Amino acid sequence: MNKTLLLQEVVAALSESLDVLERAARASHVEATHESSRAESKYDTRGLEAAYLAGGQARQAREILDSIKLYRSLATRDFAPNEPIDLTALVKLEMDGAPSLYFIGPKSGGVEVNYRGEEITVITPQSPLGQNLVGKKAGQSWTTKAGNSTVKYRIIKVW
């Protein structure tokens, strides 16, 4: 598994999200500053709401840009079979018999990429699943309560 190529896919997915968000932020800014958004009464908050939206989108865009910079400079390493899971590990995990692939990244958990025909989800060590994975090794299992049901996890492989 070439993690350098995987990181390139993560950066590409983040860049695509950034492009969409920047377009939306520009549109919100135009809406907020357009003369038709000027308040017609003290109860008319359309322009103010558009300004808040544009500001939130701009903050989110900066966060994605920070993530892109971080992933571009992230040093990866390969994990031996008995080595504990940590940052930059790629983990094949079985949840109730269904296998999934997860990359332990420093930011932007939830980003999904398609790498060589397989879907890989980025998770962070701070996420509930990340907290359960970090420090464990291939072959280990555990169960967790999820609502009214119990979910069984088993680590199949770690790269």
C-alpha positions in Angstrom: 0.0 0.0 0.0 1.5 3.3 -1.1 0.6 5.8 1.5 2.1 8.7 -0.4 -0.4 8.1 -3.2 -3.2 7.7 -0.6 -2.3 11.1 0.9 -2.4 12.6 -2.6 -6.0 11.2 -2.9 -6.9 12.8 0.5 -5.4 16.1 -0.6 -7.4 15.9 -3.9 -10.6 15.2 -2.0 -9.9 18.1 0.4 -9.1 20.4 -2.5 -12.4 19.5 -4.2 -14.3 20.3 -1.0 -12.4 23.6 -0.7 -13.3 24.6 -4.2 -17.0 23.9 -3.6 -16.9 25.8 -0.3 -15.1 28.8 -1.7 -17.7 29.1 -4.5 -20.5 28.9 -1.9 -18.7 31.5 0.3 -18.4 33.9 -2.6 -22.1 33.4 -3.4 -23.0 34.1 0.2 -20.8 37.2 0.3 -22.5 38.5 -2.9 -25.9 37.8 -1.3 -24.9 39.6 1.9 -23.7 42.7 0.1 -26.2 42.9 -2.6 -28.6 45.9 -2.4 -31.6 43.6 -2.4 -30.4 42.2 0.9 -30.6 45.6 2.6 -33.0 45.4 5.6 -36.4 46.8 4.8 -37.4 46.7 8.5 -35.8 46.0 11.8 -37.1 42.4 11.5 -35.6 41.8 8.1 -32.3 39.9 8.8 -31.7 38.3 5.3 -28.5 40.3 4.7 -27.2 39.6 8.2 -27.9 35.9 7.9 -26.1 35.8 4.6 -23.1 37.6 6.1 -23.0 35.1 9.0 -23.2 32.2 6.5 -20.3 33.7 4.4 -18.2 34.1 7.5 -18.7 30.5 8.6 -18.0 29.2 5.1 -14.8 31.3 5.0 -13.7 29.8 8.4 -14.4 26.3 7.2 -12.4 27.0 4.0 -9.4 28.1 6.1 -9.6 24.9 8.2 -9.7 22.8 5.0 -6.7 24.7 3.6 -4.8 24.1 6.9 -5.7 20.3 6.5 -4.4 20.3 2.9 -1.1 21.8 4.1 -0.8 19.3 6.9 -1.5 16.3 4.7 1.0 17.5 2.0 3.8 17.6 4.7 2.7 14.5 6.6 5.4 11.8 7.0 3.9 8.3 6.8 5.4 5.0 8.0 4.6 1.4 7.6 3.5 -0.6 10.6 4.8 -4.1 11.4 2.2 -6.8 12.2 2.7 -6.6 16.0 3.1 -2.8 16.2 0.4 -0.7 17.9 -1.8 1.4 15.7 -0.9 5.1 15.6 -1.1 8.2 13.3 -0.7 7.3 9.6 -1.8 3.7 10.1 -4.1 2.2 7.5 -6.4 -0.3 9.2 -8.6 -3.0 7.7 -11.3 -3.4 10.3 -14.2 -5.9 10.4 -17.4 -4.6 12.0 -20.0 -7.3 12.6 -18.4 -9.2 9.7 -18.2 -6.3 7.2 -14.7 -5.1 6.4 -13.8 -1.4 6.1 -10.6 0.5 5.6 -9.6 3.5 7.7 -6.6 5.8 7.6 -5.7 7.4 10.9 -5.0 11.1 10.0 -4.3 14.2 12.1 -7.4 16.2 10.8 -10.4 16.1 8.5 -12.0 12.9 9.8 -14.8 11.7 7.7 -13.2 12.4 4.3 -13.7 9.4 2.0 -11.4 8.6 -0.8 -11.3 5.9 -3.4 -7.9 4.4 -3.6 -7.3 1.6 -6.1 -10.9 0.6 -6.1 -11.3 0.6 -2.3 -13.1 3.2 -0.2 -10.9 4.5 2.6 -12.3 6.8 5.3 -10.0 9.2 7.2 -10.5 9.1 11.0 -8.7 11.0 13.7 -7.3 9.6 16.9 -9.8 11.9 18.7 -12.8 10.2 17.1 -14.6 7.4 19.1 -13.4 4.8 16.6 -9.9 6.3 16.5 -9.7 6.2 20.3 -10.6 2.5 20.2 -8.0 1.8 17.5 -4.9 3.7 18.7 -2.7 1.4 20.7 -4.3 -1.8 19.5 -2.7 -4.4 17.2 -3.8 -6.5 14.2 -5.8 -9.5 15.4 -7.3 -7.7 18.4 -11.1 -7.6 18.9 -13.5 -5.6 21.1 -17.2 -4.9 21.4 -19.0 -1.6 21.8 -22.6 -0.6 22.6 -24.2 1.4 19.8 -27.7 2.4 20.9 -29.6 -0.7 21.7 -27.2 -3.1 19.9 -23.7 -4.4 20.4 -21.1 -4.0 17.6 -18.2 -6.4 17.4 -14.9 -5.1 15.9 -11.9 -7.1 14.8 -8.7 -5.6 13.4 -7.8 -7.6 10.3 -4.6 -5.9 9.1 -2.5 -2.8 9.7 -0.2 -1.1 7.2 
